[in-house]
Amino acid sequence: MERLLAYEASAGTGKTFALVVRYLSLLFLDVNPSNILALTFTNKAANEMRVKILNRLKNLKDSDELKIISQLTKIETKDILKKQPQIYKKLLDSDIKITTIDSFFTTILRKFAMHTGLSPDFSISSKEDIENLYLNFLSFVYRFNKDKNLVNLFLLERKKLKDIFSLFENLYENMVEIEFESNVVSLKGYEKEVFASFEKIKDFILNCPKASNRAQKSVLLENIDEILSKKWLEKDSLSEYSDFKKCFSDELDSYFFELKNALKSYIYAKESIYLKELYDLFLLFKEVNIKIKKDSDRLTFKDIAVFVYRLLQTSVNKDFLYFRLDSKIDHILIDEFQDTSILQYKLLEPFIEEIASGEGQKKSRSFFYVGDVKQSIYRFRGGFKELFYFVANRFHIKTIPMDTNYRSDINIVEFVNEIFEPKYKEFFGHFTKVKPNSKKSGYVEVRKSKEVLDDLVDMVKKLLNEGVLQRDIAILCFKNEEILQVEEKLKQNIQNIKVVTETSAKLLNQKNISAIVEFLKYIYFKKDIFLENFRHIFDIKNEIDIENYISLQHTPAILAKKIIKDFSIDLDENILKLIDILNGYESVGEFIFDLQRIDESVISFYEEGIKVLTIHKSKGLEFDHVIVLDRLGAPGGGGGSLVYDYDGIELKRVFFRKSGREKVDSEYRLALEKEKKLQKEDLLNSLYVAFTRAKHTLIVLQKEQKSAFEILNLKEIKTGEIVAKEEKNSEKLDKKFDFEEKFYGLQNIRTKKNKKIFTKETLFGECLHYILEMVDFSNLNSIDKALNAAYNRYGRFLEKEDFKDLKNRVENLLKNEQFKNYISSAKIYKEIPLSYKEDMKRLDLLIERDLRNIVIDYKSSKEGIYSHKKQLREYVEAVKKITKKDTDGIICYLLFDKIEFEKV
């Protein structure tokens, strides 16, 4: 097996399959699972990889993977199958390191948190508290007398405050170093030189008897921006400009060259001032941001890599840090490598260097990554596709293209090859054609239309008339705001249509939920607009006795329950989820000011509905029938205030973007041309991602003018036929799960839904689970032994009183007659891991009887009862389908003074 290997995995060619095979091959080469680090960019991808590895290992016989693993490892298939049970058990017993790149950096930061001023149990928020950050920054601006600098930056930038902050955030997230020393204090002298040179040209043309009116008009300019806008400025000589030909002389050209040099000097001076002001204020912004994060012990994911980078630069010796982590990492696998940022690569680089060196006792260490530069669509947030080839060249990594498409039908694969091959050869010099694995023809249609939304309705109706289910259709848009237009158009024109969007899937956007929130806002702010919003949502005409609510000094959860009862709001899972969230707040004000951080999705995400999402959100997904919609509005702007000029992966220079600068500054012109080419590549990659999401049907709706598809030179076509998927009468059941005997040390493995937050409450709950895993239910004396084991693991975090409390709870459970009846004469399995419906689950306790199973889920408190029940229902469904046996679910509440059971 190649030690250093990269796969160029075109869309649909099975990169996840390749990662799984690589991982399993390492296991059969006797690599300890805890020594393998597999990194992805999303929790969904990490979970998918984890589930597929376990599923494939469990069901290896007669699988596609078996033969390839044999080829890679040079081990015969019969010997692989012989080792399978042992490898499977070893994997379940191990600390599996399949995680997101952000989570991996979080692990590093927690180990060395004290060196950064953070506590090891810092929390992670999905959203930035923008308002707090901006207010703190502005207060520091005034405190350090930087207000004039900020005003000067506004004048140079000519943009809003939020645009300046967006630039700061981008620089912060990507750790762009733009330090620029400037001795320029004023632009006045440079402006005078520009106008002095220009006046010479102006006088020359105005005094030329042969000058046309248009020639004279072209020099009647009042400011530098107007001068830079003129087309004649881009000429190498004014003899090339038709309006000036009759007046041309060498003297005119000498003035022209003088003007160009003056303009260039002026722009350099302006750039020098701008970058100096920007960098000084950015440094302040960065320090304010870091101070806020340290004070609150609350980070966002974009902070994680920045803090680790600072850790390496200022606090901890890099070799020591990587020695602490590196000792157990012998093999690295990275998914979607084209999305890696330069900052992320810099943090991973020492691991890669150590592995690639192959020195000492660890010559068998390996590095493997997969990706596709054609699917690089995250440049706007730091993704740097050039790293794919840079890393391969630097470490002499063998690169192999994957050229068989397992996703799309024949017509779709051939259409994508035909359309994109000439474009990628133009941009990159090569394109790997892929072969379809499917035997089905599939359907492709490109339609050019005057009204794409009207044609969209027709296409959706066409698919539905062919028997296609709503849930099998996806509509891909360019921008988030276009999604709402699509949703509205479909609902207006197609009866009984259900539409699933990211917006509609947000809990706080649901009608009943938003109404309750509006009422709570009224209670807090006492502004009539919030009450009117509530009345409008429910069409309430009668008067509302507001004092009946305002006078109540209750928690938001109790107030919400009263609102629900008084106005007969239908209880559903989402209302219960809201109440669960409200239970975490002591006051209405606390909840109201935390609203922007609540990013929960609804429980019932209408699976039957048509999916409408952006192309960026569709990456990594696949759909049976895809409609790619042309952009509904104008294309976005040409970029921000800065133009970055990279040489490979090294930032060579940062330019201040100025309209017309390319006419007088050749270096800037080359950098701008490079940036424009990258923007075209971004668009091309987005279209490639969109077209390759389709499995059986691809429909492209193109505007007649100003189309995003112009880059592809599409022609109207219609080939193949639409075939609806046949509905099966019965759901295919999973194979019977072979329940293993109890395993130890697995409490740290949780599903993607259980994001670990290191609070005392969560550690208390984990410790309780660990004791219940270790204890012998039939022997009270075993509790002390289990407690000792738990103390060794959790003693640093919990107090002695906590362990007394834990012992009391476990003793109460073991003495409980109802619990004794549950486990009597039954097979007992603790901490059972199982995969079901592409999700990892872990059962606290499974009690297996001849006729019926019982799944018991332990809880140390009753907070979040709804989520407890929902989780247990999923466990029960999984066990029932896997074992084909009736299964009961019971929540066991091990409370401070009693044991309670609640059947679900």
LODRENTI-552512 format. One record per residue (C-alpha): y, z, x. Coordinates in steps of 0.001 Angstrom, whole numbers. Layout:
N
> Y/Z/X
> Y/Z/X
...
END
This chain:
904
> Y/Z/X
> 0/0/0
> 3408/-1010/1329
> 5312/2028/2555
> 8748/512/1917
> 8878/-1788/-1085
> 11335/-3087/-3690
> 10654/-5131/-6813
> 13234/-7514/-8248
> 12245/-6982/-11869
> 13785/-9568/-14189
> 14147/-8461/-17803
> 10825/-7929/-19573
> 8687/-8276/-16445
> 7298/-4751/-16586
> 9256/-2599/-14180
> 8126/583/-15960
> 4540/-637/-15561
> 5185/-1140/-11831
> 6649/2355/-11459
> 3723/3925/-13298
> 1174/2045/-11182
> 2970/3057/-7981
> 3073/6706/-9053
> -611/6769/-10054
> -1616/5002/-6838
> 27/7772/-4830
> -1913/10365/-6828
> -5229/8650/-6050
> -4245/8562/-2386
> -4280/12390/-2656
> -510/12844/-2655
> 521/16125/-4257
> 2509/15319/-7459
> 5149/17876/-6484
> 5862/15789/-3361
> 6788/12706/-5401
> 10368/12303/-6618
> 10870/9694/-9337
> 14485/9078/-10349
> 15874/7273/-13390
> 19344/6954/-14888
> 18685/8241/-18419
> 16683/11054/-19991
> 15028/8458/-22216
> 13754/6507/-19202
> 12578/9684/-17426
> 10702/10850/-20502
> 9199/7403/-21044
> 7952/7306/-17469
> 6511/10830/-17689
> 4695/10064/-20939
> 3329/6743/-19718
> 2053/8240/-16479
> 159/10945/-18375
> -1127/8522/-21016
> -2283/5914/-18523
> -3949/8520/-16351
> -5687/10023/-19370
> -6854/6621/-20656
> -7359/4830/-17331
> -10719/3253/-18087
> -10460/-413/-19176
> -6658/-296/-18645
> -4565/-2977/-16923
> -3433/-372/-14437
> -6902/454/-13119
> -7467/-2860/-11369
> -4018/-2888/-9757
> -4342/739/-8587
> -7637/-245/-6957
> -5942/-3163/-5199
> -3051/-1051/-3945
> -5111/1934/-2793
> -8174/-11/-1575
> -10308/2416/-3602
> -13065/1047/-5815
> -12549/1449/-9559
> -15666/3574/-9990
> -14370/6035/-7393
> -10969/6101/-9083
> -12557/6942/-12432
> -14673/9601/-10773
> -11528/11300/-9428
> -9595/10846/-12686
> -10323/14247/-14339
> -9453/16106/-11158
> -6198/14134/-10663
> -5254/14589/-14325
> -5674/18360/-14182
> -3799/18497/-10879
> -896/16566/-12407
> -713/18902/-15392
> -733/21917/-13082
> 2037/20576/-10848
> 5795/20706/-10803
> 6369/17093/-11821
> 9599/15690/-10355
> 10324/12829/-12759
> 13962/13255/-13618
> 17373/11633/-13871
> 19460/11174/-10775
> 22083/13501/-12296
> 19470/16213/-12871
> 18261/15895/-9297
> 21779/16404/-7958
> 22144/19323/-10372
> 19087/20919/-8751
> 20725/20558/-5347
> 23982/22039/-6603
> 22257/25045/-8208
> 20507/25846/-4920
> 23818/25951/-3055
> 26177/26789/-5923
> 27609/29861/-4226
> 28923/27663/-1392
> 31038/25706/-3880
> 32500/28643/-5804
> 30153/28108/-8758
> 27495/30442/-10080
> 23906/29108/-10112
> 23806/29256/-13922
> 26815/26946/-14423
> 26603/25022/-17692
> 26858/21270/-18166
> 28871/19685/-20947
> 28493/16084/-22112
> 32241/15829/-22703
> 35302/16553/-20617
> 37901/18961/-22003
> 40574/16320/-21491
> 43430/18187/-23154
> 42924/21294/-21022
> 42669/19208/-17842
> 45831/17244/-18567
> 47874/20335/-19501
> 46772/22175/-16367
> 47560/19177/-14199
> 51065/18844/-15644
> 51717/22554/-15140
> 50703/22220/-11478
> 52891/19117/-11143
> 55922/21202/-12131
> 54787/24224/-10108
> 54617/22173/-6901
> 57772/20147/-7678
> 55835/16916/-8071
> 57494/15924/-11351
> 59768/13388/-9659
> 56739/11862/-7964
> 55009/11509/-11329
> 58074/9890/-12909
> 58308/7524/-9933
> 54658/6598/-10426
> 55332/5864/-14113
> 58175/3537/-13141
> 56058/1730/-10571
> 53008/1587/-12858
> 54873/827/-16099
> 52028/2352/-18079
> 51397/5349/-20271
> 50424/8787/-19057
> 46867/8366/-20340
> 46498/5204/-18217
> 47505/7154/-15110
> 44936/9830/-15975
> 42262/7181/-16523
> 42969/5881/-13027
> 42721/9407/-11612
> 39399/9950/-13386
> 38005/6695/-12018
> 39043/7587/-8478
> 37586/11074/-8904
> 34251/9931/-10285
> 33712/7373/-7516
> 35262/9483/-4744
> 37409/6535/-3679
> 39349/7366/-526
> 42736/5582/-692
> 44827/7713/1649
> 47870/5706/2617
> 50633/6899/4906
> 54036/5517/3977
> 57346/5619/5791
> 59071/3629/3053
> 61491/5745/1059
> 63431/3031/-805
> 62907/-533/-2012
> 66598/-1412/-2095
> 66704/-2992/1363
> 63621/-5102/620
> 65072/-6184/-2715
> 68280/-7314/-981
> 66278/-9466/1453
> 64441/-11117/-1429
> 67638/-11946/-3338
> 69425/-13085/-166
> 66617/-15566/538
> 66407/-16657/-3070
> 70180/-17239/-3327
> 69892/-19777/-493
> 67321/-21770/-2494
> 69286/-21361/-5691
> 72566/-22574/-4132
> 70797/-25472/-2442
> 69275/-26743/-5727
> 72360/-26117/-7874
> 74524/-28004/-5349
> 72099/-30904/-5065
> 73496/-33916/-7044
> 69971/-35282/-7556
> 68604/-32066/-9081
> 67410/-32455/-12656
> 68303/-29989/-15393
> 64740/-28650/-15240
> 64999/-28142/-11467
> 68283/-26261/-11874
> 66869/-24180/-14729
> 63866/-23170/-12600
> 66145/-21300/-10150
> 68241/-19476/-12753
> 66352/-16211/-12333
> 67588/-12638/-12553
> 64849/-10398/-11128
> 61907/-10364/-8761
> 59293/-10521/-11508
> 60819/-13766/-12755
> 60751/-15178/-9220
> 57065/-14236/-8815
> 56240/-15922/-12125
> 57387/-19367/-10949
> 54734/-22000/-10256
> 56682/-23547/-7373
> 56161/-20322/-5439
> 52436/-21027/-5046
> 53051/-24299/-3153
> 52629/-24545/607
> 55812/-26606/744
> 58517/-27386/-1825
> 57961/-31045/-1057
> 54815/-30676/-3186
> 56827/-29562/-6225
> 57889/-32572/-8307
> 61143/-31072/-9656
> 62418/-30376/-6106
> 61277/-33616/-4430
> 64580/-35429/-4885
> 66427/-32563/-3177
> 63804/-31723/-554
> 64695/-31195/3115
> 63356/-29132/5987
> 66254/-26743/5415
> 65027/-26056/1829
> 61537/-25340/3146
> 62898/-22896/5731
> 64585/-20960/2886
> 61302/-21169/933
> 59258/-19659/3776
> 61907/-17008/4282
> 61687/-16086/547
> 57902/-15873/688
> 58012/-13512/3663
> 60703/-11394/1983
> 58631/-11151/-1218
> 55538/-10208/771
> 57463/-7473/2625
> 58870/-6207/-680
> 55428/-6030/-2284
> 53943/-4300/781
> 56724/-1723/624
> 56210/-1202/-3114
> 52453/-906/-2553
> 53037/1616/217
> 55194/3802/-2035
> 52836/3431/-4985
> 49674/4307/-3071
> 51370/7260/-1375
> 52594/8645/-4728
> 49257/7901/-6363
> 47168/9513/-3657
> 49312/12653/-3437
> 49143/13154/-7208
> 45451/12256/-7278
> 44677/14954/-4705
> 46482/17447/-6938
> 44585/16160/-9993
> 41285/16522/-8145
> 42003/20069/-7016
> 43148/21085/-10519
> 39993/19604/-11999
> 37778/21403/-9503
> 39637/24680/-10053
> 39109/24419/-13832
> 35411/23752/-13320
> 35030/26708/-10962
> 36937/29053/-13282
> 34942/28031/-16362
> 31590/27466/-14601
> 31306/24418/-16851
> 30796/20953/-15357
> 30336/17464/-16706
> 27713/15149/-15210
> 30375/13210/-13332
> 31350/16480/-11608
> 27851/17090/-10275
> 27776/14351/-7616
> 31384/15127/-6637
> 30574/18808/-6057
> 27449/17940/-4048
> 29503/15524/-1967
> 32123/18233/-1326
> 29316/20623/-480
> 28106/18295/2267
> 31605/17576/3553
> 32973/21110/3692
> 30483/23913/3117
> 26889/23285/4145
> 25428/21560/7157
> 23921/18334/5859
> 20773/18638/7947
> 20191/22180/6673
> 20665/21173/3043
> 18303/18244/3276
> 15802/20291/5265
> 15729/22830/2408
> 15035/20098/-141
> 13264/17530/1977
> 10225/19577/2916
> 8515/18766/-376
> 9704/15189/-913
> 7468/12652/794
> 7718/9783/-1690
> 10718/8505/-3644
> 10637/6074/-6576
> 13928/4901/-8111
> 14352/2953/-11346
> 17271/589/-12159
> 18461/659/-8562
> 21203/-1895/-9268
> 23036/802/-11265
> 23289/3191/-8310
> 26841/4032/-7268
> 27977/4225/-3657
> 28514/7974/-4036
> 24980/8447/-5377
> 23594/6347/-2545
> 25460/8400/65
> 23780/11533/-1298
> 20325/9909/-1315
> 20743/8141/2014
> 19453/10979/4275
> 16199/11149/2253
> 15753/7384/2546
> 16560/7432/6260
> 14018/10174/6930
> 11286/8380/4977
> 12062/4945/6439
> 11927/6273/10001
> 8217/7061/9532
> 8256/9465/12444
> 6137/12491/13265
> 3472/13829/10950
> 4799/12054/7887
> 4187/8406/8706
> 2617/7904/5307
> 5831/8710/3421
> 7095/5957/1139
> 10178/4645/-618
> 9980/2326/-3617
> 12622/1028/-5976
> 12912/-1498/-8777
> 15918/-3187/-10292
> 17564/-6429/-11252
> 21055/-7415/-10109
> 21255/-9711/-13156
> 21255/-6583/-15323
> 24049/-4868/-13420
> 26589/-4154/-16183
> 27936/-754/-15172
> 30369/-1740/-12407
> 33172/-223/-14484
> 31626/3218/-13956
> 30582/2815/-10339
> 27346/816/-10468
> 27169/-1211/-7245
> 24558/-3968/-7398
> 25152/-4938/-3750
> 23226/-1794/-2792
> 19982/-3445/-3931
> 19994/-5922/-1038
> 21997/-3755/1374
> 19341/-1022/1343
> 16528/-3584/1608
> 18142/-5184/4668
> 19137/-1951/6337
> 15712/-314/6139
> 13662/-3538/6396
> 12210/-3067/2921
> 9929/-5788/1634
> 11337/-7295/-1580
> 9067/-8957/-4144
> 10243/-10767/-7303
> 8427/-10064/-10595
> 8093/-13340/-12450
> 6014/-12793/-15608
> 7785/-11839/-18831
> 5698/-9570/-21062
> 8404/-9035/-23695
> 9647/-12323/-25112
> 7981/-15286/-26764
> 7780/-18718/-25092
> 10903/-20360/-26559
> 13078/-17358/-25709
> 11847/-17215/-22092
> 12345/-20957/-21602
> 15816/-20818/-23205
> 16911/-17972/-20916
> 15560/-19789/-17840
> 17336/-23020/-18773
> 20697/-21406/-19581
> 20962/-18877/-16767
> 19311/-20639/-13812
> 22274/-22916/-12926
> 24766/-20092/-13402
> 22978/-17570/-11183
> 22343/-20209/-8534
> 26094/-20861/-8584
> 26933/-17156/-8211
> 24086/-15819/-6063
> 22395/-18895/-4651
> 19043/-18162/-6278
> 17347/-17437/-9584
> 13749/-16421/-10206
> 12309/-18282/-13160
> 9936/-16157/-15190
> 6781/-17249/-16959
> 6043/-16121/-20519
> 2929/-14038/-21026
> 3169/-14353/-24828
> 1143/-17016/-26662
> 3624/-17104/-29554
> 6367/-19706/-29731
> 9193/-17524/-31053
> 12489/-18716/-32525
> 15808/-19558/-30852
> 18972/-20675/-32619
> 22484/-21210/-31297
> 25094/-21803/-33990
> 28773/-22520/-33425
> 30921/-21381/-36301
> 34480/-20936/-37503
> 33735/-17559/-39104
> 31040/-15739/-37148
> 30922/-12776/-39545
> 30162/-15076/-42479
> 27431/-16772/-40476
> 26139/-13360/-39455
> 25597/-12495/-43122
> 23772/-15807/-43608
> 21546/-15158/-40606
> 20645/-11652/-41727
> 19787/-12981/-45190
> 17715/-15710/-43569
> 15693/-13175/-41584
> 15187/-10939/-44617
> 14098/-13923/-46729
> 11486/-14725/-44073
> 10026/-11278/-44605
> 11561/-9593/-41555
> 12069/-5858/-42066
> 15547/-4398/-41660
> 14350/-1997/-38999
> 13185/-4913/-36815
> 16653/-6533/-36646
> 19296/-5720/-34039
> 22851/-7066/-33909
> 24549/-6889/-30518
> 28356/-6741/-30219
> 30791/-6665/-27313
> 32954/-3684/-28294
> 32538/-460/-30251
> 35316/-1344/-32677
> 33460/-4532/-33648
> 30487/-2478/-34857
> 32497/-1109/-37795
> 33554/-4639/-38795
> 29933/-5771/-38761
> 28768/-2759/-40757
> 31463/-3271/-43401
> 30747/-7018/-43695
> 27005/-6504/-44138
> 27393/-3752/-46735
> 29885/-5833/-48733
> 27644/-8899/-48863
> 24027/-7725/-48870
> 22685/-5374/-51498
> 20595/-2362/-50466
> 21335/-2956/-46798
> 21036/6/-44456
> 22921/-116/-41189
> 22292/2124/-38205
> 25156/2483/-35734
> 25902/4998/-33024
> 28945/6097/-35025
> 27008/6535/-38249
> 24427/8512/-36318
> 26935/11191/-35282
> 26562/14421/-37214
> 30295/15079/-37604
> 30806/11616/-39110
> 28488/12257/-42050
> 30297/12532/-45388
> 29183/16042/-46358
> 29505/17356/-42819
> 33011/15991/-42304
> 34066/17477/-45672
> 32956/20971/-44660
> 34710/20590/-41308
> 37925/19497/-43063
> 37775/22600/-45265
> 37320/24831/-42203
> 40296/23104/-40569
> 42382/23932/-43653
> 41308/27577/-43531
> 42460/27747/-39905
> 45576/25526/-39835
> 46586/25883/-43528
> 47785/22256/-43513
> 47491/20473/-46874
> 46249/17252/-45296
> 42889/18860/-44475
> 42441/20161/-48019
> 43316/16739/-49437
> 40749/15144/-47150
> 38121/17529/-48515
> 39118/16806/-52123
> 39066/13044/-51485
> 35591/13051/-49945
> 34096/14822/-52990
> 36545/13391/-55551
> 37551/16884/-56663
> 40245/16881/-59386
> 40298/20580/-60276
> 42378/23190/-58496
> 40727/25088/-55664
> 41277/28835/-55284
> 42089/28647/-51592
> 42893/32356/-51213
> 39288/33023/-52108
> 38404/31573/-48684
> 41434/32266/-46499
> 41257/35997/-47222
> 37636/36178/-46050
> 37325/37263/-42426
> 33889/35723/-41992
> 32170/33688/-39322
> 32317/29896/-39766
> 28606/29816/-40685
> 29096/32240/-43622
> 32202/30364/-44798
> 30305/27065/-44644
> 27489/28513/-46736
> 30025/29665/-49331
> 31639/26200/-49420
> 28217/24581/-49848
> 27339/26937/-52710
> 30700/26798/-54509
> 30936/23017/-54513
> 27219/22340/-55069
> 26872/20335/-51858
> 23345/19007/-51522
> 21414/20781/-48813
> 19725/18453/-46353
> 18537/18625/-42776
> 21953/17685/-41418
> 23737/20443/-43352
> 21209/22916/-41983
> 21825/21554/-38497
> 25576/22110/-38946
> 24949/25717/-39974
> 22755/26105/-36888
> 25682/24916/-34763
> 28169/27155/-36582
> 25959/30173/-35892
> 27019/29838/-32265
> 30688/30579/-33026
> 32318/33906/-33804
> 35452/32472/-35405
> 36663/29363/-37202
> 39275/28771/-34506
> 36664/28828/-31761
> 34665/26174/-33625
> 37696/23984/-34439
> 38854/23842/-30827
> 35352/23041/-29624
> 34895/20090/-32019
> 35429/17410/-29400
> 32495/18760/-27406
> 30048/18600/-30304
> 28173/15348/-29797
> 25141/15944/-32022
> 23342/13131/-33814
> 22079/13244/-37366
> 18514/14297/-38058
> 17535/11347/-40228
> 18504/8284/-38169
> 17681/5629/-40783
> 14773/3866/-39120
> 14671/1319/-41927
> 18188/85/-41213
> 19494/-2817/-39176
> 20572/-1618/-35730
> 24148/-2551/-34752
> 25115/-1632/-31194
> 27003/-2867/-28164
> 25347/-4934/-25462
> 25838/-2059/-23013
> 24005/331/-25335
> 21155/-2155/-25758
> 20257/-2177/-22067
> 16733/-891/-21570
> 15826/-1530/-25231
> 13964/-4328/-26955
> 13941/-5582/-30544
> 11778/-8002/-32510
> 14702/-10043/-33878
> 18090/-10115/-32136
> 21414/-11601/-33236
> 24008/-11758/-30447
> 27478/-11914/-31957
> 30445/-13490/-30179
> 33330/-11153/-29516
> 35505/-10846/-32610
> 38791/-10269/-30795
> 40450/-11405/-27615
> 38869/-10663/-24211
> 39908/-7512/-22405
> 42643/-7253/-19804
> 42354/-8395/-16240
> 41776/-4995/-14688
> 43560/-1834/-13636
> 46417/-1187/-11261
> 44268/-1436/-8148
> 42191/-4203/-6614
> 39383/-2948/-4370
> 38324/-5193/-1505
> 34800/-4378/-285
> 33037/-5681/2785
> 29413/-5131/1801
> 29402/-1546/566
> 32372/-441/2670
> 35800/-295/1051
> 37976/-2395/3326
> 41307/-2121/1525
> 42968/-1144/-1745
> 45670/-3465/-3096
> 48375/-2725/-5636
> 47925/-5259/-8433
> 51084/-7284/-8956
> 51406/-10433/-11030
> 52354/-13364/-8792
> 51506/-11532/-5564
> 48691/-13987/-4840
> 51327/-16720/-4337
> 52792/-15032/-1256
> 49951/-12829/78
> 46797/-14664/1182
> 44769/-11472/1775
> 45544/-10264/-1728
> 44728/-13704/-3134
> 41252/-13626/-1554
> 40628/-10077/-2835
> 41800/-11086/-6321
> 39548/-14164/-6316
> 36640/-11948/-5325
> 37482/-9540/-8168
> 37734/-12378/-10704
> 34346/-13651/-9595
> 32909/-10163/-10080
> 34381/-10063/-13588
> 32642/-13352/-14374
> 29413/-11911/-12987
> 29861/-8864/-15219
> 30174/-11120/-18263
> 27215/-13265/-17173
> 25076/-10159/-16653
> 26066/-8796/-20067
> 24979/-12023/-21729
> 21718/-12033/-19785
> 21012/-8469/-20925
> 21837/-9400/-24536
> 19635/-12504/-24660
> 16663/-10802/-23001
> 16451/-7958/-25548
> 14709/-10304/-28017
> 10945/-10348/-28455
> 10367/-12940/-31216
> 13749/-14196/-32475
> 17027/-14837/-30645
> 20044/-16014/-32637
> 23395/-16610/-30897
> 26539/-16944/-33024
> 29337/-18579/-31043
> 32996/-19033/-31977
> 34431/-22512/-31733
> 37338/-21310/-29598
> 37869/-18563/-27004
> 34197/-17740/-27002
> 32603/-15226/-24657
> 29722/-17711/-24356
> 31861/-20505/-22850
> 30611/-19551/-19388
> 27091/-20640/-20455
> 27984/-24117/-21822
> 25715/-23573/-24824
> 24736/-26357/-27182
> 23681/-25897/-30780
> 19904/-25704/-31008
> 17223/-24591/-33398
> 13662/-24345/-32109
> 10467/-22620/-33229
> 10003/-20613/-36390
> 10773/-17091/-37544
> 7624/-15036/-37984
> 7774/-11591/-39597
> 5550/-8859/-38252
> 2565/-8089/-40426
> 2628/-4570/-41843
> -517/-2587/-41216
> -1905/-506/-44050
> -2811/2404/-41905
> -1142/3854/-38893
> -3068/3530/-35679
> -4127/7007/-34618
> -3960/8236/-31062
> -7183/8824/-29255
> -8564/12326/-29541
> -6893/14558/-27009
> -9177/16347/-24612
> -7845/19881/-24715
> -7846/21470/-21290
> -8398/25105/-20536
> -5289/27147/-19919
> -3016/26210/-17028
> -642/28496/-15199
> 2840/27981/-13912
> 3880/25349/-16439
> 6689/27159/-18220
> 9290/25171/-16295
> 8181/21858/-17776
> 9980/21116/-21005
> 10548/18032/-23070
> 13734/16018/-22976
> 14925/17785/-26117
> 14927/21170/-24431
> 17683/20877/-21871
> 17518/23980/-19758
> 20656/26094/-19752
> 20411/29088/-17463
> 21611/31965/-19627
> 20085/35402/-19819
> 18811/34690/-23337
> 16955/31546/-22288
> 15495/33257/-19220
> 14365/36161/-21401
> 12629/33693/-23724
> 11008/31847/-20823
> 9777/35097/-19336
> 8256/36102/-22694
> 6407/32782/-22889
> 5190/33211/-19324
> 3777/36689/-20064
> 2030/35431/-23204
> 539/32614/-21153
> -810/35036/-18538
> -1996/37876/-20773
> -5535/38293/-22145
> -5149/38708/-25925
> -8305/40813/-26142
> -7259/43276/-23447
> -4118/45447/-23739
> -4525/46500/-20116
> -3875/42922/-18998
> -228/43250/-20056
> 751/45151/-16900
> -782/42483/-14680
> 1042/39752/-16596
> 4292/41729/-16385
> 3954/42020/-12597
> 3526/38264/-12305
> 6547/37728/-14554
> 8626/40219/-12545
> 7915/38270/-9341
> 9267/35153/-10996
> 12126/36476/-13164
> 12984/39808/-11524
> 16123/38358/-9939
> 17570/37427/-13306
> 16494/40159/-15727
> 17038/43933/-15770
> 14324/46606/-15870
> 15264/47348/-19466
> 14501/43733/-20299
> 10979/44067/-18934
> 10440/47252/-20979
> 11575/45296/-24042
> 9226/42421/-23163
> 6258/44749/-22723
> 6951/46368/-26092
> 7087/42993/-27871
> 3847/41747/-26333
> 2067/45039/-27112
> 3223/44786/-30721
> 1797/41268/-30949
> -1584/42169/-29484
> -1864/45146/-31866
> -787/43118/-34898
> -3666/42755/-37396
> -2462/39404/-38727
> -2409/37973/-35207
> -5868/39371/-34519
> -7133/37563/-37621
> -5627/34278/-36431
> -7392/34363/-33051
> -10648/35952/-34211
> -13747/33766/-33567
> -11650/30789/-32525
> -11088/28689/-29440
> -7700/29495/-27925
> -5600/27150/-25794
> -2314/28259/-24235
> 584/26091/-23092
> -1126/22835/-24014
> 763/19702/-22849
> 265/16563/-24897
> 1976/13238/-25393
> 2530/11751/-28824
> 4712/8902/-30068
> 6256/8368/-26631
> 7329/12001/-26400
> 6159/14951/-24349
> 5283/18107/-26249
> 4011/21523/-25162
> 2286/23891/-27549
> 2686/27621/-26962
> -649/28419/-28589
> -3305/26270/-30234
> -6050/28004/-32223
> -8953/25664/-32922
> -11457/26360/-35674
> -14244/24222/-37097
> -12315/23141/-40197
> -8682/23851/-39377
> -6272/24229/-36459
> -3337/26606/-36147
> -320/25879/-33929
> 1735/28971/-33109
> 5215/28717/-31632
> 6689/31890/-30103
> 10336/32835/-30599
> 12199/35900/-29363
> 14978/35700/-31976
> 15730/34126/-35347
> 18780/32184/-34196
> 18353/28499/-34947
> 15632/28893/-37581
> 16064/25333/-38774
> 15493/23812/-35324
> 12454/26094/-34877
> 10887/24713/-38041
> 11709/21110/-37212
> 10183/21437/-33763
> 7019/23041/-35103
> 6621/20359/-37772
> 6563/17767/-34987
> 3884/19757/-33130
> 1757/20071/-36267
> 2027/16350/-36989
> 964/15516/-33429
> -2066/17827/-33424
> -3108/16699/-36909
> -3050/13018/-35944
> -4723/13553/-32584
> -7525/15868/-33774
> -7865/14341/-37262
> -8105/17878/-38572
> -5915/19861/-41001
> -3400/21900/-39047
> -1142/24804/-39951
> 2085/25657/-38160
> 3254/29245/-37749
> 6383/30563/-36061
> 5713/33920/-34463
> 8919/35930/-34088
> 8445/38618/-31442
> 11485/40690/-32372
> 12735/43882/-30779
> 11122/46190/-33326
> 8597/44072/-35227
> 6459/40946/-35377
> 7096/38383/-38120
> 5158/35234/-38979
> 6626/32300/-40864
> 4379/29475/-41991
> 5826/25951/-41819
END
